[in-house]
Amino acid sequence: MISQPSNAPSSYFRVLGVDPAATGPTGYGIIESDGRRCTLLHYGALRIPPKRHAESLGAALQDVHTRICQLIEQFSPQALALEGIFSALNVRTALRLAEVRGVILLAAAQNNLAVHSYSPREVKASVAGHGNADKRQMQIMVRALLQMAELPEPSDAADALAVALCHLQSEQTRARFVMPAAQLANKPPAKRRTIATAAVESPITATSLTRAASTTPRPTPRIVIHR
């Protein structure tokens, strides 16, 4: 886990990325961008002890909700990016994962924070350049993009950082082309730019990122599903 001061200029765009897990650790990471580069602020993973799971059906979910609320309060992100449910999961695992996603969405709604959901393949394509990247490849790309000294561990935290990076790339694309969120959601994945491609293009300003994020009224949280 790594953490840096939460204070930042108002022109910076800050994202909380979350990788929910049905049974393993729930990863999280906070990244901010000034339109030219991304800066890592904090990352980690919440592990729920088996004893806590045994206390009650909702004990683990309460811990996840509490942790997400703490992160929102401490770092004041402007958006929450969440990884979607993998369609190949069995029904029981998918239901458990949906419960974890539910308390994360609740925490965001309670803090008037907009939520954006991305499929695992879309996150991989945005960060690694293709949708079939494995966990090791994702860790390597996240380390390179955020200029980290070592691989982010555990892999759940790296996945959360990748989701945040994916959302920042999506916001940059929308701000550059003044593209409504609904139109961007319907755009074929093959036509979306990856972070690696965007790195060689001229950067946009942090002001345009903030302006694009503010086009949606904050008091009414929304969930944007990107497929």
C-alpha positions as CSV (number, residue, x, y, z in Angstrom):
1,M,0.0,0.0,0.0
2,I,1.2,3.5,-0.8
3,S,-0.4,6.8,0.2
4,Q,0.4,10.5,-0.6
5,P,-1.2,13.7,0.7
6,S,-4.8,14.1,-0.4
7,N,-4.7,17.8,-1.0
8,A,-4.5,18.8,-4.7
9,P,-5.2,21.8,-6.9
10,S,-8.8,22.1,-8.0
11,S,-7.7,21.7,-11.6
12,Y,-6.7,18.1,-11.0
13,F,-9.1,15.3,-11.9
14,R,-9.2,12.5,-9.3
15,V,-10.6,9.0,-9.7
16,L,-11.2,6.2,-7.3
17,G,-10.9,2.8,-9.0
18,V,-12.4,-0.3,-7.4
19,D,-12.0,-4.0,-8.2
20,P,-14.7,-5.8,-6.3
21,A,-14.2,-9.4,-5.4
22,A,-16.7,-12.1,-4.5
23,T,-14.4,-14.0,-2.0
24,G,-10.9,-12.5,-2.3
25,P,-9.6,-9.0,-1.5
26,T,-11.4,-5.9,-2.9
27,G,-8.8,-3.8,-4.6
28,Y,-8.8,0.0,-4.6
29,G,-6.6,2.8,-6.0
30,I,-6.8,6.6,-6.3
31,I,-5.2,8.4,-9.3
32,E,-5.3,12.0,-10.3
33,S,-4.5,13.6,-13.6
34,D,-3.6,17.2,-14.6
35,G,-4.3,16.4,-18.2
36,R,-0.6,15.6,-19.0
37,R,0.3,12.9,-16.6
38,C,-1.3,10.6,-14.0
39,T,-0.1,10.6,-10.4
40,L,-0.7,7.7,-8.0
41,L,-2.0,8.8,-4.6
42,H,-3.0,5.6,-2.8
43,Y,-3.7,1.9,-3.4
44,G,-4.3,-1.3,-1.5
45,A,-6.7,-4.2,-1.0
46,L,-9.2,-4.9,1.7
47,R,-9.0,-8.5,3.0
48,I,-11.9,-9.7,5.0
49,P,-10.8,-12.3,7.6
50,P,-12.7,-15.6,7.6
51,K,-13.8,-15.0,11.2
52,R,-15.5,-11.8,10.0
53,H,-17.3,-13.6,7.3
54,A,-18.6,-16.1,9.9
55,E,-20.0,-13.4,12.1
56,S,-23.0,-12.6,9.8
57,L,-24.0,-12.6,6.2
58,G,-23.6,-8.8,6.0
59,A,-20.4,-8.3,8.1
60,A,-18.0,-8.5,5.2
61,L,-20.2,-6.2,3.1
62,Q,-20.3,-3.7,5.9
63,D,-16.5,-3.6,6.0
64,V,-16.3,-3.0,2.2
65,H,-18.9,-0.2,2.5
66,T,-17.0,1.4,5.4
67,R,-13.7,1.3,3.6
68,I,-15.0,2.9,0.4
69,C,-16.7,5.6,2.4
70,Q,-13.4,6.3,4.2
71,L,-11.5,6.6,0.9
72,I,-14.1,9.0,-0.5
73,E,-14.0,11.1,2.5
74,Q,-10.2,11.1,2.7
75,F,-9.3,11.7,-1.0
76,S,-12.5,13.5,-2.3
77,P,-12.5,11.8,-5.8
78,Q,-14.5,13.3,-8.6
79,A,-15.6,9.9,-10.0
80,L,-15.6,6.3,-9.0
81,A,-14.7,3.7,-11.6
82,L,-15.8,0.2,-11.1
83,E,-15.0,-3.1,-12.9
84,G,-18.0,-4.9,-14.2
85,I,-19.1,-8.5,-13.6
86,F,-17.3,-11.1,-15.8
87,S,-20.0,-12.9,-17.8
88,A,-18.3,-16.3,-17.5
89,L,-18.7,-16.4,-13.7
90,N,-21.0,-19.1,-12.3
91,V,-24.3,-17.9,-10.9
92,R,-23.3,-18.2,-7.2
93,T,-20.1,-16.2,-7.7
94,A,-21.8,-13.6,-9.8
95,L,-24.4,-13.1,-7.0
96,R,-21.7,-12.7,-4.4
97,L,-19.9,-10.2,-6.6
98,A,-23.1,-8.3,-7.2
99,E,-23.6,-7.9,-3.5
100,V,-20.1,-6.4,-3.1
101,R,-20.8,-4.1,-6.1
102,G,-24.1,-3.1,-4.4
103,V,-22.5,-1.7,-1.2
104,I,-19.9,0.1,-3.3
105,L,-22.6,1.7,-5.4
106,L,-24.4,2.6,-2.1
107,A,-21.3,4.3,-0.8
108,A,-21.0,6.3,-4.0
109,A,-24.6,7.4,-3.9
110,Q,-24.4,8.4,-0.3
111,N,-21.5,10.7,-1.2
112,N,-23.1,12.1,-4.5
113,L,-20.3,10.5,-6.5
114,A,-20.8,9.5,-10.1
115,V,-20.1,5.9,-10.9
116,H,-18.7,4.5,-14.2
117,S,-18.6,0.8,-14.9
118,Y,-16.2,-0.9,-17.3
119,S,-16.0,-4.5,-18.5
120,P,-12.8,-6.4,-17.7
121,R,-11.9,-6.7,-21.4
122,E,-12.3,-2.9,-21.9
123,V,-10.0,-2.2,-19.0
124,K,-7.4,-4.6,-20.3
125,A,-7.7,-3.1,-23.9
126,S,-7.3,0.4,-22.5
127,V,-4.3,-0.2,-20.3
128,A,-2.5,-3.1,-22.0
129,G,-3.6,-2.6,-25.6
130,H,-5.5,-5.9,-25.9
131,G,-8.4,-7.5,-24.1
132,N,-6.6,-10.8,-23.3
133,A,-3.9,-9.4,-21.0
134,D,-3.2,-11.6,-17.9
135,K,-2.7,-10.2,-14.4
136,R,1.1,-10.1,-14.7
137,Q,0.9,-8.0,-17.8
138,M,-1.6,-5.7,-16.2
139,Q,0.7,-5.2,-13.2
140,I,3.6,-4.4,-15.5
141,M,1.6,-1.9,-17.6
142,V,0.2,-0.2,-14.5
143,R,3.7,0.2,-13.0
144,A,5.0,1.7,-16.3
145,L,2.1,4.1,-16.7
146,L,2.3,5.4,-13.1
147,Q,6.1,5.3,-13.0
148,M,6.1,3.1,-9.9
149,A,9.3,1.7,-8.5
150,E,7.9,-1.8,-8.1
151,L,4.9,-3.9,-9.3
152,P,1.7,-3.0,-7.5
153,E,0.7,-5.8,-5.1
154,P,-1.6,-7.5,-4.7
155,S,-2.9,-8.0,-8.2
156,D,-6.4,-6.9,-7.0
157,A,-5.0,-3.4,-6.2
158,A,-3.3,-3.3,-9.7
159,D,-6.6,-4.1,-11.3
160,A,-8.3,-1.3,-9.4
161,L,-5.6,1.1,-10.6
162,A,-6.1,-0.2,-14.1
163,V,-9.9,0.6,-13.8
164,A,-9.0,4.2,-12.7
165,L,-6.6,4.6,-15.6
166,C,-9.3,3.3,-18.0
167,H,-11.7,5.9,-16.8
168,L,-9.2,8.7,-17.1
169,Q,-8.6,7.7,-20.7
170,S,-12.3,7.6,-21.4
171,E,-12.8,11.0,-19.9
172,Q,-9.9,12.4,-22.0
173,T,-11.4,11.0,-25.1
174,R,-14.8,12.5,-24.3
175,A,-13.4,15.8,-23.4
176,R,-11.3,16.0,-26.5
177,F,-14.1,15.2,-28.9
178,V,-16.9,16.7,-26.7
179,M,-18.6,13.4,-26.7
180,P,-21.6,12.7,-24.5
181,A,-21.2,9.8,-22.1
182,A,-24.1,7.8,-23.8
183,Q,-22.5,8.1,-27.2
184,L,-19.1,7.0,-25.8
185,A,-20.7,4.0,-24.2
186,N,-22.1,2.8,-27.6
187,K,-18.8,3.3,-29.4
188,P,-17.2,0.0,-30.5
189,P,-14.2,-0.9,-28.3
190,A,-12.1,-1.4,-31.4
191,K,-12.4,2.3,-32.3
192,R,-11.5,3.5,-28.8
193,R,-7.9,4.8,-28.2
194,T,-5.8,3.0,-25.7
195,I,-3.7,4.8,-23.1
196,A,-0.5,3.8,-25.0
197,T,-1.9,5.4,-28.2
198,A,-3.0,8.5,-26.3
199,A,0.5,9.0,-24.8
200,V,2.0,10.0,-28.1
201,E,-0.7,12.5,-28.9
202,S,-1.0,16.0,-27.6
203,P,-2.3,16.2,-24.1
204,I,-5.4,17.9,-23.1
205,T,-5.7,20.3,-20.2
206,A,-6.9,19.4,-16.7
207,T,-9.4,22.2,-17.0
208,S,-11.1,20.4,-19.9
209,L,-11.2,17.2,-17.9
210,T,-12.9,18.9,-15.0
211,R,-15.3,20.7,-17.3
212,A,-16.3,17.4,-18.9
213,A,-16.8,15.7,-15.6
214,S,-19.0,18.6,-14.4
215,T,-21.5,18.4,-17.3
216,T,-23.5,15.8,-15.3
217,P,-25.2,17.2,-12.2
218,R,-23.4,15.9,-9.1
219,P,-26.5,15.7,-6.8
220,T,-27.9,12.8,-8.9
221,P,-25.4,10.0,-9.0
222,R,-25.4,7.9,-12.1
223,I,-24.1,4.6,-13.3
224,V,-22.7,4.6,-16.9
225,I,-22.2,1.1,-18.2
226,H,-19.4,0.8,-20.8
227,R,-19.4,-2.3,-23.0
